[in-house]
Amino acid sequence: MPNIGVFWIYQKCIYFKSIEVSKIKAMNDLIDSDFSYYKVWDKISSKNNDFYLYKYEDIPRGRVVYDVENTQYIIYSNHDIVNLDEAQGLIIEAFNLDTTTVLFQYDAHYKIF
C-alpha cells in the first residue's frame, strides 16, 4: 500500500515517517499527513548519532502527498533531491510508490541554507 509522510535524506540513507494514504481523508483534492517535521525530528534524530549536530531543517528533507484529482503522488523537496535519481529511488522505495504515479516537485520551503 502506498504511503505519504515526511522524510530526510542523509548520506545516501532515508529517514522517514509515513502513513498509508488510504487512512487519511482528502482535503481540497490533496491527501497529506499531519506530521510536523519539528515533532518527528526527535524520534528520527535518535536513529543517527550525527544528527545531534543538526536541527531538523539542516538535513535535506521533503514531503510526500497524494493529489486525488490527478491520481499522483507529489514529492516536494529541494533541487538536490528532486534532481538526483538515487534520492528519488530511496523515496519511492520507502513510501512504496509506483514510479508511474510520482511527480517530483521543487519547493523553496525545503531549501537548505
N, C-alpha and C positions, 0 to 999 in steps of 0.2 A: 504494500500500500504506500503510495507517495506521501511525503511529509512536507510540512512548512516549518519555518522557525528562523533561528539566528545562528550565525557561525563566525568563527575566526579561523584564519589560516596562518600558521606559523611554522617555519622550517619544514615545509612540504607535508605538514600534518594538518588535519582539520579537527577543530574542537567545536561542538555544536550542541544545541538543544532543539528538539523537534517534537512535533505532534502530528498525528495523522490528519490529513486535510479533511477527511470525512467527519471529524469530530468538532469542526468549527463551522459556524453559520456564516454565510456571505453577508457582507455589508457593502453597499454601493458596488456590487459586482466584483468585489475582491474578498478573498479569504486570507486573513492574516492572523498570526498568533499574537497573543498579548505579551509575549516575552520581552522584557526590558533588558537591554544589554547590561545596564548597571546592576540589576538584581541577579542576572545569570552569571556575571563575571566572577563572583566569589567562588562558586562551585567549579566553574571552568578553570579558573586560575590555580586551583589546588591540584590540577592534573598535570602541571608542568612547573618544575622548580624555577625556571627562568621567569615565569610570569610575575613573581613578586616585584620585579623591577618595573613593571608596566601598569598603566591604567587601561581600562577596557578599550579606550579609543586609540591606543598606541599600536595595537596589533591590527593588521588588515582584517576587516570584518564585512559582513553583509547580512542580507535578509532574503528569505525565500517566501514568496506569497503566491497565491493562485488567482488568476484572472478568469472568472467564471464566464464572462461574455466571449472571450477569445479562446477559451479552453487551453490555457497555457500557464506554466509556472514562470514567474519572473524572478530572477535573481538580481537584486540590487547590490552593488558593491563599487569599489574604486576601480580605476583603469587597470591596475596591475592584475587584479583578479579577473575582471571582465575579459581581458585580452590574453590570458595565459591558459593554454589548453590543459596543463597539468592541474591547475587550480579548479578549472571547470569540471574536470573529471572527478576530483575529490568531492565536490559539492553534489554532483549528480549521483554519485555512489552513496554518499552519506544520507541523502534525503530520498533515496530510492526513486529517482525520477527517470522518465523516458526522454532521451535526447531529442526526440522529435517534437516534444511539447515544452521545450525550455527556451526562454529568451534571457540573455544576459544583458543587463542594462546598467550603464554607468549612472551613479548618483553622487553628486558633490558632497552629500551628507557623510559619505564614507571615506572621504579624502584624508590621508594621513599627513599631518603637518610636521 
